[in-house]
Amino acid sequence: AARRLSRPACARLVTAIKQVLTAAIAAGGSSLRDYVHSSGELGYFQLQTRVYDRDGMPCRTCATPIRRIVQGQRASFYCPGCQR
């Protein structure tokens, strides 16, 4: 699928990735399960995720059920309706 991305689509993807990373850093990262910062504080970015850990639940944008796949022993979640 990556080979089918146009240059403009790649540029939009890069912009979106930078925006998400900036927002995640500003929110202190994600505290999933038992992760905390060295200061003992939690990160709060996980409250903003759209699909993480929502397998089978409806997408908040299009109501398509969220899917979970495992890649290299790591779970990934996506909306097959929005993320083609």
C-alpha angles and dihedrals in degrees: 000000000000090000089060096058114110121224091255090050090050090050091051090048092052090050092049093048091052091049093051093047091049091050091047092052091047090052092051096253126276124308103205115175106327105349118129134164120259086262089059093248123132125239116233106201092102087072088066099049115117102204111008113125092355099113110167094005119119118267110253090228107041106007093238110143113262115243130215123209130177119227119178092344091306124110120233124189126203144161110243089202099053101025106056 
